Amino acid sequence: MADAHASSVLASQLQYALDQRVVIEQAKGVLMEREGMGSLQAFERLRASARSSQRKLVDVAAEVVKDAG
């Protein structure tokens, strides 16, 4: 029973991480298109913005995607 619970928890954690990664990649794409920058540069911009605003990277990325849509 404990193994099944541990597997379920792990699956949930992995899905959460994947969902976050998708949003971050979408935001990178928005910045790359809008600002004409490379992938690494777009990621660094997202990361710097998250640090300076003391927010999670995924929250900054979600805002970028929302504003682009």
MOPAC internal coordinates of N, CA, C and O (Angstrom, degrees):
PM7 1SCF
backbone

  N    0.0000 0     0.00 0     0.00 0    0    0    0
  C    1.4569 1     0.00 0     0.00 0    1    0    0
  C    1.5407 1   110.60 1     0.00 0    2    1    0
  O    1.2310 1   120.70 1   139.88 1    3    2    1
  N    1.3293 1   116.26 1   -40.12 1    3    2    1
  C    1.4630 1   120.00 1   179.87 1    5    3    2
  C    1.5155 1   110.91 1   -66.08 1    6    5    3
  O    1.2310 1   120.27 1   143.90 1    7    6    5
  N    1.3365 1   117.09 1   -36.10 1    7    6    5
  C    1.4650 1   120.70 1   178.48 1    9    7    6
  C    1.5169 1   111.43 1   -64.48 1   10    9    7
  O    1.2310 1   120.54 1   140.23 1   11   10    9
  N    1.3182 1   116.57 1   -39.77 1   11   10    9
  C    1.4637 1   120.83 1   179.35 1   13   11   10
  C    1.5255 1   110.40 1   -65.45 1   14   13   11
  O    1.2310 1   120.79 1   139.67 1   15   14   13
  N    1.3179 1   116.09 1   -40.33 1   15   14   13
  C    1.4710 1   120.24 1   178.78 1   17   15   14
  C    1.5266 1   110.26 1   -66.69 1   18   17   15
  O    1.2310 1   120.39 1   136.52 1   19   18   17
  N    1.3138 1   116.86 1   -43.48 1   19   18   17
  C    1.4686 1   120.96 1   179.31 1   21   19   18
  C    1.5238 1   110.44 1   -62.49 1   22   21   19
  O    1.2310 1   120.19 1   139.67 1   23   22   21
  N    1.3138 1   117.25 1   -40.33 1   23   22   21
  C    1.4677 1   121.20 1   178.12 1   25   23   22
  C    1.5208 1   110.94 1   -65.13 1   26   25   23
  O    1.2310 1   120.49 1   140.06 1   27   26   25
  N    1.3098 1   116.67 1   -39.94 1   27   26   25
  C    1.4629 1   121.13 1   178.60 1   29   27   26
  C    1.5248 1   111.38 1   -65.05 1   30   29   27
  O    1.2310 1   120.80 1   137.46 1   31   30   29
  N    1.3255 1   116.07 1   -42.54 1   31   30   29
  C    1.4624 1   120.89 1   178.40 1   33   31   30
  C    1.5307 1   110.09 1   -63.38 1   34   33   31
  O    1.2310 1   120.75 1   135.09 1   35   34   33
  N    1.3255 1   116.17 1   -44.91 1   35   34   33
  C    1.4619 1   120.54 1   179.35 1   37   35   34
  C    1.5292 1   110.95 1   -61.68 1   38   37   35
  O    1.2310 1   120.24 1   136.51 1   39   38   37
  N    1.3175 1   117.14 1   -43.49 1   39   38   37
  C    1.4673 1   121.06 1   178.91 1   41   39   38
  C    1.5244 1   110.67 1   -61.39 1   42   41   39
  O    1.2310 1   120.12 1   139.06 1   43   42   41
  N    1.3110 1   117.37 1   -40.94 1   43   42   41
  C    1.4700 1   121.25 1   178.40 1   45   43   42
  C    1.5264 1   111.08 1   -64.70 1   46   45   43
  O    1.2310 1   120.56 1   137.33 1   47   46   45
  N    1.3213 1   116.53 1   -42.67 1   47   46   45
  C    1.4600 1   120.95 1   179.21 1   49   47   46
  C    1.5250 1   111.30 1   -63.86 1   50   49   47
  O    1.2310 1   120.64 1   137.53 1   51   50   49
  N    1.3209 1   116.37 1   -42.47 1   51   50   49
  C    1.4617 1   120.06 1   179.10 1   53   51   50
  C    1.5251 1   111.73 1   -65.68 1   54   53   51
  O    1.2310 1   120.10 1   140.14 1   55   54   53
  N    1.3236 1   117.41 1   -39.86 1   55   54   53
  C    1.4637 1   120.61 1   178.45 1   57   55   54
  C    1.5219 1   110.55 1   -64.61 1   58   57   55
  O    1.2310 1   120.35 1   138.92 1   59   58   57
  N    1.3297 1   116.93 1   -41.08 1   59   58   57
  C    1.4606 1   121.64 1   178.05 1   61   59   58
  C    1.5272 1   110.60 1   -61.00 1   62   61   59
  O    1.2310 1   120.78 1   134.59 1   63   62   61
  N    1.3357 1   116.11 1   -45.41 1   63   62   61
  C    1.4670 1   120.31 1   179.28 1   65   63   62
  C    1.5172 1   111.01 1   -63.01 1   66   65   63
  O    1.2310 1   120.14 1   139.05 1   67   66   65
  N    1.3193 1   117.34 1   -40.95 1   67   66   65
  C    1.4639 1   121.41 1   178.80 1   69   67   66
  C    1.5240 1   111.01 1   -64.58 1   70   69   67
  O    1.2310 1   120.51 1   137.03 1   71   70   69
  N    1.3161 1   116.62 1   -42.97 1   71   70   69
  C    1.4729 1   120.62 1   178.81 1   73   71   70
  C    1.5281 1   111.01 1   -61.60 1   74   73   71
  O    1.2310 1   120.41 1   139.32 1   75   74   73
  N    1.3194 1   116.83 1   -40.68 1   75   74   73
  C    1.4652 1   120.61 1   177.88 1   77   75   74
  C    1.5142 1   110.57 1   -64.37 1   78   77   75
  O    1.2310 1   120.54 1   137.96 1   79   78   77
  N    1.3160 1   116.57 1   -42.04 1   79   78   77
  C    1.4643 1   121.16 1  -177.98 1   81   79   78
  C    1.5246 1   111.24 1   -63.22 1   82   81   79
  O    1.2310 1   120.69 1   142.01 1   83   82   81
  N    1.3258 1   116.29 1   -37.99 1   83   82   81
  C    1.4642 1   120.49 1   179.11 1   85   83   82
  C    1.5308 1   110.25 1   -61.73 1   86   85   83
  O    1.2310 1   120.30 1   135.24 1   87   86   85
  N    1.3191 1   117.02 1   -44.76 1   87   86   85
  C    1.4654 1   121.09 1  -179.71 1   89   87   86
  C    1.5302 1   110.43 1   -64.14 1   90   89   87
  O    1.2310 1   120.44 1   137.90 1   91   90   89
  N    1.3134 1   116.77 1   -42.10 1   91   90   89
  C    1.4699 1   120.85 1   179.97 1   93   91   90
  C    1.5259 1   110.28 1   -63.94 1   94   93   91
  O    1.2310 1   120.33 1   137.69 1   95   94   93
  N    1.3344 1   116.97 1   -42.31 1   95   94   93
  C    1.4675 1   120.53 1   178.93 1   97   95   94
  C    1.5325 1   111.09 1   -65.15 1   98   97   95
  O    1.2310 1   120.29 1   141.80 1   99   98   97
  N    1.3211 1   117.05 1   -38.20 1   99   98   97
  C    1.4634 1   120.13 1   176.91 1  101   99   98
  C    1.5260 1   110.50 1   -62.96 1  102  101   99
  O    1.2310 1   120.36 1   136.01 1  103  102  101
  N    1.3148 1   116.92 1   -43.99 1  103  102  101
  C    1.4623 1   120.91 1   179.56 1  105  103  102
  C    1.5234 1   110.80 1   -64.22 1  106  105  103
  O    1.2310 1   120.39 1   140.04 1  107  106  105
  N    1.3211 1   116.86 1   -39.96 1  107  106  105
  C    1.4630 1   119.66 1   176.08 1  109  107  106
  C    1.5201 1   110.08 1   -59.50 1  110  109  107
  O    1.2310 1   120.35 1   137.04 1  111  110  109
  N    1.3173 1   116.95 1   -42.96 1  111  110  109
  C    1.4582 1   121.08 1   178.81 1  113  111  110
  C    1.5157 1   112.46 1   -61.29 1  114  113  111
  O    1.2310 1   120.71 1   139.14 1  115  114  113
  N    1.3237 1   116.25 1   -40.86 1  115  114  113
  C    1.4649 1   120.84 1   177.55 1  117  115  114
  C    1.5231 1   110.15 1   -60.86 1  118  117  115
  O    1.2310 1   120.71 1   131.25 1  119  118  117
  N    1.3193 1   116.24 1   -48.75 1  119  118  117
  C    1.4652 1   120.18 1  -179.50 1  121  119  118
  C    1.5205 1   112.06 1   -64.58 1  122  121  119
  O    1.2310 1   120.61 1   140.57 1  123  122  121
  N    1.3320 1   116.44 1   -39.43 1  123  122  121
  C    1.4590 1   120.13 1   179.21 1  125  123  122
  C    1.5179 1   110.87 1   -61.69 1  126  125  123
  O    1.2310 1   120.77 1   137.33 1  127  126  125
  N    1.3242 1   116.14 1   -42.67 1  127  126  125
  C    1.4671 1   119.87 1  -179.84 1  129  127  126
  C    1.5208 1   111.86 1   -72.37 1  130  129  127
  O    1.2310 1   120.81 1   132.56 1  131  130  129
  N    1.3137 1   116.06 1   -47.44 1  131  130  129
  C    1.4624 1   121.04 1  -174.62 1  133  131  130
  C    1.5280 1   112.68 1   -70.84 1  134  133  131
  O    1.2310 1   120.78 1   140.63 1  135  134  133
  N    1.3320 1   116.12 1   -39.37 1  135  134  133
  C    1.4610 1   120.54 1  -173.87 1  137  135  134
  C    1.5271 1   113.33 1  -104.13 1  138  137  135
  O    1.2310 1   120.50 1   174.42 1  139  138  137
  N    1.3267 1   116.64 1    -5.58 1  139  138  137
  C    1.4568 1   119.95 1   179.73 1  141  139  138
  C    1.5185 1   113.60 1    64.31 1  142  141  139
  O    1.2310 1   120.78 1  -139.97 1  143  142  141
  N    1.3226 1   116.12 1    40.03 1  143  142  141
  C    1.4613 1   120.13 1  -178.45 1  145  143  142
  C    1.5179 1   110.05 1  -114.70 1  146  145  143
  O    1.2310 1   120.87 1   -13.25 1  147  146  145
  N    1.3200 1   115.93 1   166.75 1  147  146  145
  C    1.4534 1   121.55 1   178.16 1  149  147  146
  C    1.5179 1   111.98 1   -80.67 1  150  149  147
  O    1.2310 1   121.49 1    -7.47 1  151  150  149
  N    1.3231 1   114.76 1   172.53 1  151  150  149
  C    1.4613 1   121.97 1  -177.45 1  153  151  150
  C    1.5259 1   112.30 1   -60.44 1  154  153  151
  O    1.2310 1   120.29 1   132.41 1  155  154  153
  N    1.3106 1   117.04 1   -47.59 1  155  154  153
  C    1.4661 1   120.88 1  -179.06 1  157  155  154
  C    1.5249 1   111.18 1   -64.40 1  158  157  155
  O    1.2310 1   120.73 1   138.07 1  159  158  157
  N    1.3096 1   116.21 1   -41.93 1  159  158  157
  C    1.4591 1   120.91 1   179.03 1  161  159  158
  C    1.5361 1   110.46 1   -63.18 1  162  161  159
  O    1.2310 1   120.23 1   139.22 1  163  162  161
  N    1.3232 1   117.16 1   -40.78 1  163  162  161
  C    1.4650 1   121.24 1   178.53 1  165  163  162
  C    1.5228 1   110.68 1   -63.87 1  166  165  163
  O    1.2310 1   120.41 1   137.30 1  167  166  165
  N    1.3394 1   116.81 1   -42.70 1  167  166  165
  C    1.4537 1   120.40 1   178.35 1  169  167  166
  C    1.5203 1   111.26 1   -63.33 1  170  169  167
  O    1.2310 1   120.88 1   136.70 1  171  170  169
  N    1.3205 1   115.91 1   -43.30 1  171  170  169
  C    1.4661 1   119.65 1   178.90 1  173  171  170
  C    1.5262 1   111.40 1   -62.10 1  174  173  171
  O    1.2310 1   120.15 1   142.23 1  175  174  173
  N    1.3148 1   117.31 1   -37.77 1  175  174  173
  C    1.4673 1   120.13 1   177.82 1  177  175  174
  C    1.5240 1   110.33 1   -64.56 1  178  177  175
  O    1.2310 1   120.15 1   135.76 1  179  178  177
  N    1.3245 1   117.31 1   -44.24 1  179  178  177
  C    1.4671 1   120.60 1   177.56 1  181  179  178
  C    1.5240 1   110.66 1   -60.61 1  182  181  179
  O    1.2310 1   121.00 1   134.90 1  183  182  181
  N    1.3159 1   115.69 1   -45.10 1  183  182  181
  C    1.4672 1   120.72 1  -178.45 1  185  183  182
  C    1.5264 1   111.35 1   -64.17 1  186  185  183
  O    1.2310 1   120.37 1   137.16 1  187  186  185
  N    1.3155 1   116.90 1   -42.84 1  187  186  185
  C    1.4650 1   120.38 1   178.89 1  189  187  186
  C    1.5208 1   111.03 1   -64.08 1  190  189  187
  O    1.2310 1   120.99 1   139.70 1  191  190  189
  N    1.3184 1   115.71 1   -40.30 1  191  190  189
  C    1.4655 1   119.53 1   178.84 1  193  191  190
  C    1.5293 1   110.99 1   -64.80 1  194  193  191
  O    1.2310 1   120.48 1   139.49 1  195  194  193
  N    1.3108 1   116.70 1   -40.51 1  195  194  193
  C    1.4671 1   120.59 1   178.52 1  197  195  194
  C    1.5271 1   110.79 1   -64.15 1  198  197  195
  O    1.2310 1   120.76 1   137.36 1  199  198  197
  N    1.3124 1   116.16 1   -42.64 1  199  198  197
  C    1.4688 1   119.69 1   179.41 1  201  199  198
  C    1.5232 1   111.84 1   -64.93 1  202  201  199
  O    1.2310 1   121.09 1   134.03 1  203  202  201
  N    1.3187 1   115.52 1   -45.97 1  203  202  201
  C    1.4681 1   118.17 1  -175.70 1  205  203  202
  C    1.5272 1   112.38 1   -68.76 1  206  205  203
  O    1.2310 1   120.49 1   152.89 1  207  206  205
  N    1.3156 1   116.67 1   -27.11 1  207  206  205
  C    1.4680 1   119.71 1   179.63 1  209  207  206
  C    1.5246 1   112.07 1   -98.85 1  210  209  207
  O    1.2310 1   120.72 1  -178.67 1  211  210  209
  N    1.3361 1   116.23 1     1.33 1  211  210  209
  C    1.4714 1   122.70 1  -179.94 1  213  211  210
  C    1.5286 1   111.27 1    54.16 1  214  213  211
  O    1.2310 1   121.59 1  -133.73 1  215  214  213
  N    1.3450 1   114.57 1    46.27 1  215  214  213
  C    1.4619 1   121.06 1   178.42 1  217  215  214
  C    1.5227 1   108.65 1  -123.89 1  218  217  215
  O    1.2310 1   121.12 1   -15.38 1  219  218  217
  N    1.3075 1   115.47 1   164.62 1  219  218  217
  C    1.4511 1   120.29 1   176.87 1  221  219  218
  C    1.5222 1   109.37 1   -71.14 1  222  221  219
  O    1.2310 1   121.20 1   -33.84 1  223  222  221
  N    1.3176 1   115.30 1   146.16 1  223  222  221
  C    1.4612 1   121.47 1   179.10 1  225  223  222
  C    1.5198 1   110.96 1   -56.73 1  226  225  223
  O    1.2310 1   120.13 1   137.06 1  227  226  225
  N    1.3138 1   117.35 1   -42.94 1  227  226  225
  C    1.4600 1   120.55 1  -178.59 1  229  227  226
  C    1.5306 1   111.73 1   -64.46 1  230  229  227
  O    1.2310 1   119.94 1   148.27 1  231  230  229
  N    1.3300 1   117.72 1   -31.73 1  231  230  229
  C    1.4644 1   120.53 1   178.02 1  233  231  230
  C    1.5262 1   111.04 1   -69.68 1  234  233  231
  O    1.2310 1   120.62 1   139.10 1  235  234  233
  N    1.3163 1   116.43 1   -40.90 1  235  234  233
  C    1.4735 1   121.04 1   176.70 1  237  235  234
  C    1.5190 1   109.14 1   -64.43 1  238  237  235
  O    1.2310 1   120.31 1   136.19 1  239  238  237
  N    1.3210 1   117.01 1   -43.81 1  239  238  237
  C    1.4585 1   121.60 1  -179.67 1  241  239  238
  C    1.5277 1   110.92 1   -62.04 1  242  241  239
  O    1.2310 1   120.34 1   136.96 1  243  242  241
  N    1.3276 1   116.95 1   -43.04 1  243  242  241
  C    1.4579 1   120.70 1   179.45 1  245  243  242
  C    1.5293 1   110.96 1   -62.05 1  246  245  243
  O    1.2310 1   120.30 1   142.72 1  247  246  245
  N    1.3068 1   117.02 1   -37.28 1  247  246  245
  C    1.4584 1   120.97 1   178.30 1  249  247  246
  C    1.5271 1   111.14 1   -66.21 1  250  249  247
  O    1.2310 1   120.27 1   138.84 1  251  250  249
  N    1.3239 1   117.08 1   -41.16 1  251  250  249
  C    1.4571 1   121.38 1   178.11 1  253  251  250
  C    1.5237 1   110.44 1   -60.98 1  254  253  251
  O    1.2310 1   121.11 1   134.31 1  255  254  253
  N    1.3318 1   115.49 1   -45.69 1  255  254  253
  C    1.4644 1   120.65 1   179.97 1  257  255  254
  C    1.5206 1   110.30 1   -64.21 1  258  257  255
  O    1.2310 1   120.24 1   136.23 1  259  258  257
  N    1.3205 1   117.14 1   -43.77 1  259  258  257
  C    1.4655 1   121.56 1  -179.89 1  261  259  258
  C    1.5233 1   110.75 1   -61.87 1  262  261  259
  O    1.2310 1   120.09 1   135.38 1  263  262  261
  N    1.3111 1   117.43 1   -44.62 1  263  262  261
  C    1.4664 1   121.65 1  -179.42 1  265  263  262
  C    1.5289 1   112.25 1   -65.87 1  266  265  263
  O    1.2310 1   120.71 1   152.54 1  267  266  265
  N    1.3286 1   116.25 1   -27.46 1  267  266  265
  C    1.4738 1   120.58 1  -179.13 1  269  267  266
  C    1.5252 1   111.21 1   -79.21 1  270  269  267
  O    1.2310 1   120.94 1   156.74 1  271  270  269
  N    1.3295 1   115.81 1   -23.26 1  271  270  269
  C    1.4643 1   119.71 1  -174.22 1  273  271  270
  C    1.4616 1   111.83 1   -87.80 1  274  273  271
  O    1.2310 1   120.10 1   180.00 1  275  274  273

